[in-house]
């Protein structure tokens, strides 16, 4: 579903801030490949995500295991405090 599908305004390009050395690489790469900087960055990000898809899947799966819908799980994820320590410190008083 895109922003347009949901009835909101169409999305516009967002500025991407990169350091000078990275911008130089993007500029040179785009020039020698005969594409725009925008096309080069979009292709590079797609390739990077595809290359690291399994890492991303594992991270998502771990987040889903941690977030079981309880208040304790949300606090543990946000603070980095293990659920056992939250219990040891007195718990959170409410669940779900």
C-alpha positions in Angstrom: 0.0 0.0 0.0 1.5 3.3 -1.0 0.8 6.8 0.5 -1.4 7.5 -2.5 -3.5 4.3 -2.0 -4.3 5.3 1.6 -5.8 8.7 0.5 -3.0 10.9 1.7 -0.8 13.2 -0.3 1.6 11.6 -2.8 5.1 11.0 -1.4 7.8 13.4 -2.5 11.6 12.8 -2.5 13.2 13.0 0.9 16.7 14.5 1.2 19.4 12.0 2.0 22.3 13.2 4.1 25.6 11.5 3.4 29.2 12.5 4.2 31.3 14.2 1.5 33.3 11.0 0.7 30.1 9.0 0.2 28.6 11.7 -2.0 31.7 11.7 -4.1 31.4 7.9 -4.6 27.8 8.2 -5.5 28.5 11.0 -8.0 31.3 9.1 -9.7 29.5 5.8 -9.7 26.4 7.4 -11.2 28.4 9.2 -13.8 30.3 6.2 -15.0 27.2 3.9 -15.0 25.2 6.5 -16.9 22.5 6.7 -14.2 21.3 9.4 -11.9 22.5 9.6 -8.3 19.0 8.8 -7.2 18.9 5.7 -9.4 22.3 4.5 -8.1 21.3 4.9 -4.5 17.9 3.2 -5.0 19.6 0.2 -6.7 22.4 0.0 -4.1 19.9 0.0 -1.3 17.8 -2.7 -2.9 20.9 -4.8 -3.5 22.1 -4.3 0.1 18.7 -5.3 1.5 18.5 -8.3 -0.7 22.0 -9.3 0.3 21.2 -9.0 4.0 17.6 -10.3 3.8 18.3 -13.2 6.2 19.8 -10.9 8.9 16.7 -8.7 8.5 14.4 -11.7 8.8 16.2 -12.9 11.9 16.0 -9.5 13.5 12.3 -9.3 12.8 11.7 -12.8 14.2 13.6 -11.9 17.4 11.5 -8.7 17.8 8.3 -10.7 17.4 9.5 -13.2 20.1 10.3 -10.4 22.4 7.1 -8.5 21.8 4.4 -10.8 23.1 1.9 -8.0 23.6 2.6 -7.6 27.3 3.7 -4.4 29.0 6.7 -6.1 30.4 7.8 -7.2 26.9 7.5 -3.6 25.6 9.5 -2.3 28.5 12.2 -4.9 28.1 12.5 -4.1 24.4 12.6 -0.4 24.9 15.0 -0.4 27.8 17.1 -3.5 27.1 16.4 -4.8 30.6 15.7 -8.5 30.5 12.1 -9.5 31.6 13.6 -11.6 34.5 15.2 -8.4 35.8 12.0 -6.5 35.5 10.3 -9.2 37.6 13.1 -9.1 40.1 12.8 -5.3 40.4 9.1 -5.5 41.2 7.4 -6.1 37.8 5.2 -3.7 36.0 1.8 -4.4 37.8 -0.3 -4.9 34.6 -0.2 -7.3 31.7 -1.6 -7.0 28.3 
